[in-house]
Amino acid sequence: MSTIRERNKELILRAASEEFADKGFAATKTSDIAAKAGLPKPNVYYYFKSKENLYREVLESIIVPILQASTPFNPDGVPSEVLSGYIRSKIRISRDLPFASKVFASEIMHGAPHLSADLVEQLNGQARHNIDCIQTWIDRGQIAPVDPNHLMFSIWAATQTYADFDWQISAVTGKDKLDEADYEAAAQTIIRLVLKGCEPD
């Protein structure tokens, strides 16, 4: 029974991610989510109680790995290793959770109306922690004196684009879907650009 429950919840979450990414929160219907999941509409309410709760769960499904991606950040870490690991984690999130990433991006662009104050603080706290680590490396002369805020913004933009702007990437590359080699090339390219740009003067 537990296995069936988890399977059904996963089907609904995946379908909801696609529907919310495609149509936005307001225009998405629970009936469409149920149909995409291949389950009766009452199942959506049975497992998630409301469309609002389901939307929040979609957001949380990507916020957890976003927070986990910053685990390597610490002042005593080796900058090249920390930044490389962070970039690879962010690329994996775009590869594995592309629809949830779009939902998250849309939520942020609209002022995060559905994110709890606690989650907002966790995300902001994580960003501040990462930026403080970068500033420490700068102060120690371990990396170039780049602006730590804009370094983080650049990494976010470079990695999240593989989920949030997949249509444009497909149009340019002529591929319907990127493969593992493409994501590895993306990670290596971004890592090279960041590490070269952060080499001490």
VEXDREN-2710 file (C-alpha; in Angstrom, 1 decimal):
% VEXDREN-2710
k/r/px/py/pz
1/MET/0.0/0.0/0.0
2/SER/2.8/2.4/0.9
3/THR/4.5/1.7/-2.5
4/ILE/1.3/2.4/-4.4
5/ARG/0.8/5.6/-2.4
6/GLU/4.3/6.8/-3.1
7/ARG/4.0/5.8/-6.8
8/ASN/0.7/7.7/-7.2
9/LYS/2.1/10.8/-5.4
10/GLU/5.2/10.8/-7.7
11/LEU/3.0/10.5/-10.8
12/ILE/0.8/13.4/-9.6
13/LEU/3.9/15.6/-8.7
14/ARG/5.5/14.9/-12.1
15/ALA/2.3/15.7/-13.9
16/ALA/1.7/18.8/-11.8
17/SER/5.2/20.1/-12.5
18/GLU/4.6/19.8/-16.2
19/GLU/1.2/21.5/-16.0
20/PHE/2.3/24.3/-13.7
21/ALA/5.4/24.9/-15.9
22/ASP/3.3/25.0/-19.1
23/LYS/0.2/27.0/-17.9
24/GLY/1.1/28.7/-14.6
25/PHE/-0.7/28.2/-11.3
26/ALA/-3.9/30.1/-12.0
27/ALA/-4.6/28.4/-15.4
28/THR/-3.8/24.9/-14.3
29/LYS/-6.7/22.6/-13.6
30/THR/-6.5/19.6/-11.2
31/SER/-8.5/17.6/-13.8
32/ASP/-5.7/18.1/-16.3
33/ILE/-3.1/17.1/-13.7
34/ALA/-5.0/13.9/-12.9
35/ALA/-5.4/13.1/-16.6
36/LYS/-1.7/13.6/-17.3
37/ALA/-0.9/11.4/-14.3
38/GLY/-3.4/8.7/-15.5
39/LEU/-5.3/8.8/-12.2
40/PRO/-8.8/9.8/-11.1
41/LYS/-9.2/13.5/-10.1
42/PRO/-10.2/12.6/-6.5
43/ASN/-6.7/11.1/-6.1
44/VAL/-5.2/14.6/-6.4
45/TYR/-7.2/15.8/-3.5
46/TYR/-6.8/12.6/-1.5
47/TYR/-3.0/12.9/-1.6
48/PHE/-2.5/16.7/-1.6
49/LYS/-5.8/18.2/-0.3
50/SER/-5.8/21.2/-2.6
51/LYS/-4.2/22.7/-5.8
52/GLU/-2.3/25.2/-3.6
53/ASN/-0.7/22.4/-1.5
54/LEU/0.3/20.5/-4.6
55/TYR/1.9/23.6/-6.1
56/ARG/3.9/24.1/-2.9
57/GLU/5.0/20.5/-3.0
58/VAL/6.2/21.0/-6.6
59/LEU/8.2/24.0/-5.4
60/GLU/9.6/22.1/-2.4
61/SER/10.6/19.2/-4.7
62/ILE/13.2/21.5/-6.2
63/ILE/14.0/23.7/-3.2
64/VAL/15.4/20.8/-1.3
65/PRO/18.0/19.9/-3.9
66/ILE/18.8/23.6/-4.4
67/LEU/19.6/23.9/-0.8
68/GLN/21.6/20.6/-0.8
69/ALA/23.7/21.8/-3.7
70/SER/25.4/24.3/-1.4
71/THR/26.6/21.7/1.1
72/PRO/30.2/21.9/-0.1
73/PHE/30.4/25.7/0.6
74/ASN/32.6/26.4/3.6
75/PRO/35.4/28.9/4.1
76/ASP/38.0/26.2/4.5
77/GLY/37.0/24.4/1.3
78/VAL/39.2/24.5/-1.9
79/PRO/37.5/27.1/-4.1
80/SER/38.0/25.2/-7.3
81/GLU/36.5/22.0/-5.9
82/VAL/33.6/23.8/-4.2
83/LEU/32.6/25.8/-7.2
84/SER/33.0/22.8/-9.6
85/GLY/30.8/20.7/-7.3
86/TYR/28.2/23.4/-7.0
87/ILE/28.0/23.9/-10.8
88/ARG/27.7/20.2/-11.4
89/SER/24.9/19.9/-8.8
90/LYS/23.0/22.8/-10.4
91/ILE/23.3/21.3/-13.8
92/ARG/21.9/18.0/-12.5
93/ILE/18.9/19.8/-11.0
94/SER/18.2/21.4/-14.5
95/ARG/18.6/18.0/-16.1
96/ASP/16.5/16.0/-13.6
97/LEU/13.9/18.5/-12.6
98/PRO/13.4/20.8/-15.6
99/PHE/9.6/21.4/-15.1
100/ALA/9.9/22.1/-11.4
101/SER/12.8/24.4/-12.2
102/LYS/10.5/26.4/-14.5
103/VAL/7.8/26.6/-11.9
104/PHE/10.4/27.8/-9.4
105/ALA/11.7/30.4/-11.8
106/SER/8.2/31.7/-12.5
107/GLU/7.4/31.8/-8.8
108/ILE/10.5/33.9/-8.1
109/MET/9.8/36.2/-11.1
110/HIS/6.3/36.9/-9.6
111/GLY/7.7/37.8/-6.1
112/ALA/7.5/34.3/-4.6
113/PRO/3.8/34.7/-3.5
114/HIS/3.4/31.0/-2.6
115/LEU/6.7/30.4/-0.8
116/SER/6.6/30.4/2.9
117/ALA/8.6/32.9/4.8
118/ASP/10.7/30.1/6.2
119/LEU/11.6/28.8/2.8
120/VAL/12.4/32.3/1.6
121/GLU/14.7/32.7/4.5
122/GLN/16.4/29.4/3.9
123/LEU/17.1/30.3/0.3
124/ASN/18.3/33.7/1.2
125/GLY/20.4/32.4/4.1
126/GLN/22.0/29.8/1.8
127/ALA/22.8/32.5/-0.8
128/ARG/24.3/34.8/1.9
129/HIS/26.4/31.8/3.3
130/ASN/27.8/31.0/-0.2
131/ILE/28.6/34.7/-0.9
132/ASP/30.3/35.0/2.5
133/CYS/32.5/32.0/1.6
134/ILE/33.4/33.5/-1.7
135/GLN/34.3/36.8/0.0
136/THR/36.5/34.9/2.5
137/TRP/38.4/33.3/-0.4
138/ILE/38.8/36.7/-2.0
139/ASP/40.1/38.2/1.2
140/ARG/42.6/35.4/1.5
141/GLY/43.8/35.9/-2.1
142/GLN/42.6/32.4/-3.1
143/ILE/40.5/33.7/-5.9
144/ALA/40.3/37.0/-7.9
145/PRO/38.5/40.0/-6.4
146/VAL/35.3/39.4/-8.3
147/ASP/32.0/40.6/-7.0
148/PRO/30.7/37.6/-5.0
149/ASN/27.1/38.5/-5.5
150/HIS/27.4/38.7/-9.3
151/LEU/29.5/35.5/-9.4
152/MET/26.6/33.6/-7.7
153/PHE/24.0/35.3/-10.0
154/SER/26.1/34.3/-13.1
155/ILE/26.3/30.7/-11.9
156/TRP/22.6/30.5/-11.3
157/ALA/21.8/31.9/-14.7
158/ALA/24.3/29.7/-16.6
159/THR/23.1/26.5/-15.0
160/GLN/19.4/27.1/-14.7
161/THR/19.1/28.1/-18.4
162/TYR/19.3/24.4/-19.3
163/ALA/15.9/23.9/-17.7
164/ASP/14.2/27.3/-18.0
165/PHE/15.1/28.0/-21.6
166/ASP/15.1/24.5/-23.0
167/TRP/13.0/25.6/-26.0
168/GLN/15.7/28.0/-27.1
169/ILE/18.4/25.5/-26.6
170/SER/16.5/22.9/-28.6
171/ALA/16.0/25.5/-31.4
172/VAL/19.7/26.4/-31.5
173/THR/21.1/22.8/-31.2
174/GLY/18.5/21.2/-33.4
175/LYS/17.9/18.6/-30.7
176/ASP/14.6/17.7/-29.1
177/LYS/16.3/16.7/-25.9
178/LEU/19.9/17.1/-24.6
179/ASP/21.7/13.9/-23.8
180/GLU/24.3/13.1/-21.0
181/ALA/27.2/14.3/-23.2
182/ASP/25.5/17.7/-23.7
183/TYR/25.0/18.2/-19.9
184/GLU/28.6/17.1/-19.3
185/ALA/29.8/19.6/-21.9
186/ALA/27.7/22.3/-20.3
187/ALA/29.1/21.6/-16.9
188/GLN/32.7/21.5/-18.1
189/THR/32.2/24.8/-20.1
190/ILE/30.7/26.7/-17.2
191/ILE/33.3/25.3/-14.7
192/ARG/36.1/26.4/-17.1
193/LEU/34.7/29.9/-17.5
194/VAL/34.2/30.3/-13.7
195/LEU/37.5/28.9/-12.6
196/LYS/39.5/30.8/-15.2
197/GLY/37.6/34.0/-14.3
198/CYS/38.3/33.4/-10.6
199/GLU/42.1/32.8/-10.9
200/PRO/44.0/35.1/-8.6
201/ASP/45.4/38.1/-10.4
END
